[in-house]
Amino acid sequence: MPIKTYLFNPATNGEQCEGCYECIGKTPFASLIAGLICIIGVGVFCGSLYRALSLIIEGVLNSQFYFNVGWLEVIQIVFIIIAVCMAVLAIILMVFGYLATGATRENLYSGTKCIMGGRVSACFFMVVSYLLGMAWIVILSVMVVPIIVYASISQICDMEVYSKTATSFHYCFNLTQFGIYRNESYPAGTAIPGREALCEHYEVKPMCDKVLEAGPLFSVAYGGAFCIVLGMILFMICLAANYTRIKISKELTQYRDAVEMEELDIHSLTDKKTPISF
């Protein structure tokens, strides 16, 4: 059986290492980490919030109270649209980070107009990231409300539902205690659909089961929103650093060219002074 021998070629391995170093030098790790945090947060926020609101809207309001709350359905759709837009923005900011890192920055932002365009783009993305960061801080604060409501209903269910039987149950769960009312914009004499209270044990227990299933999902969505806020903060830091790098990229390029020319002159003078021996 022939034995294969593998020879170590320093030139080939050196070129491979140089290519790896060049690839690493072009990778904006800070922007990449910020983008991954933001995209993961968006995925967690979208999935958990959509599922939690579906449980509340379909499993509780539609099935138990027999009426719809329009603004909850609007919130469900609006938050999903906002989160998807955030994912697209995170991808755009990661691409901008690649364009403003390493040799790509030197090749792309070499002229005066290119540098000005890069600085304007960095400023624009910084403003957008700041505004969206503030908006997500507001959303993060709003997400505390369903968690508090979940904690309250969980305590009610533990004390009034799960610890009692159907014969010893004497409690009415009323939605008006949480500021949720049926649509009363119907004309006089028209029966308003649905109900606002559950007073039987077999009615309240399924409602508690759905709420206890949706509550942890709201907590997970809160964690996703926190990841998005953290990603926006990291993006603002990266954009500020990229703005400075783009601003001084022309000076750095000119300085590097001057150093290379000086080294070439020194080598040429050294070669001329070296005596030729026979």
Buried (B, 14 or more C-beta within 10 A) or exposed (E): EEEEEEEEEEEEEEEEEEEEEEEEEBEBEBBBBBBBBBBBBBBBBBBBBBBBBBBBBEBBBBEBBEBBBEEEBEBBEEBBEBBEEBBEBBEEBBEBBBBBBBEBBBEBBEEEEBBEBBBEBBEEBBEBBBEBBEBBBEBBEEBEEBBEBBEEBBEBBEEBBEEEEEEEBEBBBEBEEEEBEBEEEEEEEEEEEBBBEBEEBEBBBBBBBBBBBBBEBBBBBBBBBBBBBBBBBBBBBBBBBBBEBBBEBBEEBEEEEEEEEEEEEEEEEEEEEEEEEE
